[in-house]
C-alpha cells in the first residue's frame, strides 16, 4: 500500500490504496457512507483506531459486508509473525 500525504488525502474519495480509491474498490460499501463524511474524513483520521468503520451507516447486506472485510484486510497494518526467529545463545 502506498500513501501520499495522509493528512490531506480523503479516505473515501482519493486514490490512496495502490492508486485506487475506496469507491473504486468497494462501490457497494461506499454507497453506505454519508456524503458529508466522504468529503471530510482524511486517511490519517480514518486509520486512527479504525475510525473509518464508524462511517458506515444504513442497511448493509452481504455485498457490503464482503466489501467491508475486503477493505479492512487491505488497509490493516501488517502483523509481526508470531514465530520469532530462533535465538542462538552463546556457549560458555
WODA-V272171 format. One record per backbone hydrogen bond with DSSP energy under -0.5 kcal/mol. NH is the residue of the N-H (numbers start at 1). CO is the residue of the C=O. If there is no record, write none. Layout:
# WODA-V272171
NH;CO + NH;CO
This chain:
# WODA-V272171
6;4 + 8;5 + 9;5 + 11;41 + 12;41 + 14;10 + 16;14 + 16;20 + 17;20 + 18;16 + 20;17 + 22;11 + 22;14 + 23;12 + 24;21 + 25;21 + 26;22 + 30;26 + 31;27 + 32;29 + 33;30 + 34;32 + 34;55 + 38;34 + 39;35 + 40;36 + 40;37 + 41;37 + 43;9 + 44;6 + 46;42 + 47;43 + 48;44 + 49;47 + 50;47 + 51;48 + 52;46 + 53;50 + 54;51 + 55;52 + 56;53 + 57;32 + 65;61 + 66;62 + 67;63 + 68;64 + 69;65 + 70;66 + 71;67 + 72;68 + 73;69 + 74;70 + 75;71 + 76;72 + 84;82 + 89;87
